[in-house]
C-alpha cells in the first residue's frame, strides 16, 4: 500500500480517531487506526468496541492496500511534520513508513494486519431517517450536562432518546435534576423503542458536525448509527430501564418569577465564589426581588439582590448552584422563568418566550 495526501486533511481525522480509542488498549490492535487506500481515497476507521468511527478522505493512491498502525504515534508524527503532502507506505515486512515530501524525514512504525481489525457495525440503508443537524446539536446541548456520572446507576449515564407522537425527544437526569427537549423533524421519524445514548458519542457528533444539512440516524436494539458528510459513527447503547421522566415533570406550578438571564448568571457567578464542596446557594424570594446568597463558615458569605417580576409568598430555597448555572448557559433567550409550588419541591426553569425545552431542579435541604 502506498498513498499521499495533505497532512492537515489526515491529521483532522486521526485526531478524531484518537479521541475514540481508549488508552486502556495500549499496544493492542484497538490502539491502532485502520487505513484502506483504494479508488483515490483512504477509508479510516477507529473503534473501542463501543463507539465506531469511519471516514473517507480523498488521497492520491499509488498502490492500493490496507493496514493498521498505532494511532497515538501516527497522530504525534502528523502534528510535528511540516504542512503539505505526506507519503505513507506499507512494506511487506509490516513496516509503515511516513515521509513528508518537503523534508528529508523518515518515520517507521510497526503495523498489524488489517484482517485482525474488528468490524465496525452498520445498519441497512432503509433503517436510516433524516433529522436536521442543527436540531440534534441543540438537543444534545440542552441535555448532556444533566447526565449522571454515578456508575452504580448506569441507566442514567446517558441521554434518553425516543420518538413520541411524531416528535423526537431527548431527556437526561441524574436524579436531582432533569433536562428535556423535543423537536418536530422536517421528515417523519419511524417508531423505535426508547434508547439510552452514551454521552461519548453525543459529544463526538456535536464536535464534528457543521450544523448544516441533515444527519442520517438509525436505531436498533443495541446500537445507534449516525451518518453525515463523509463520516459514519456507531455506538453501543446503554442497556437498562430509564426512569419514567414524565412522573417527575410537574403538570402545574403555583408561583413563578421572571428575571433577566444575564442578571441572574452574573449574580450567580459572583455569589458562587464563596461556595465550597456543598455547592449550596440560597434563593430568597420576596415581592419583585430575588436574593442570592452563599455562606461557608470557614470562609465568609456573599449576598446579591437581583430585580425580578414575582408576586407570591416570601420563601427561601437552597439549590446546587451548578443546577442553575448549567441550564442558564444553554437557554437562548434574554429572559427566563422559574416556577415552583413549595420551597422543597421541584423547580421548573423555562425560557421566555417559551420554547420546546425545559429544565427541572430539585432543591437541597435548608440548613
Number of C-alpha atoms within 10 A of each C-alpha: 19 19 22 23 20 17 18 16 14 19 17 13 20 23 17 17 27 21 15 22 24 14 13 10 12 14 10 10 22 25 25 28 26 28 20 19 25 20 11 14 18 25 18 22 26 30 29 21 17 18 23 24 25 21 19 19 18 17 20 19 20 16 13 16 17 19 23 27 24 22 22 19 14 20 19 13 14 20 15 8 17 15 14 13 18 21 19 19 19 24 13 8 8 16 17 22 17 21 18 22 14 12 10 7 10 10 13 15 14 14 21 19 13 18 11 11 18 16 12 19 18 16 16 7 9 7 13 18 18 18 21 17 20 16 19 23 18 15 26 20 19 25 27 23 20 26 23 21 12 11 9 9 13 16 23 27 24 28 29 26 22 19 19 15 10 15 16 22 21 26 27 29 27 18 16 15 22 24 26 22 21 21 19 17 16 9 11 13 19 14 14 14 11 17 25 27 24 23 17 15 23 19 14 16 22 18 12 13 18 14 16 10 13 19 23 18 19 22 24 14 12 13 20 23 22 22 19 18 14 10 19 19 24 25 26 20 20 21 13 12 13 22 14 8 15 8 8 13 16 15 7 10 14 9 15 17 19 19 21 17 19 15 15 23 15 12 17 21 12 16 20 23 11 19 21 13 6 11 16 23 26 21 19 16 21 17 14 15 18 24 18 24 23 24 18 14 6 7 9 10 15 16 18 15 16 15 15 20 15 19 14 13 10 12 12 17 19 22 21 20 19 15 20 19 16 15 22 21 13 13 21 13 16 13 18 21 19 18 19 20 15 15 17 16 14 21 25 23 22 23 21 17 10 12 13 13 20 20 27 25 22 19 21 19 11 13 5
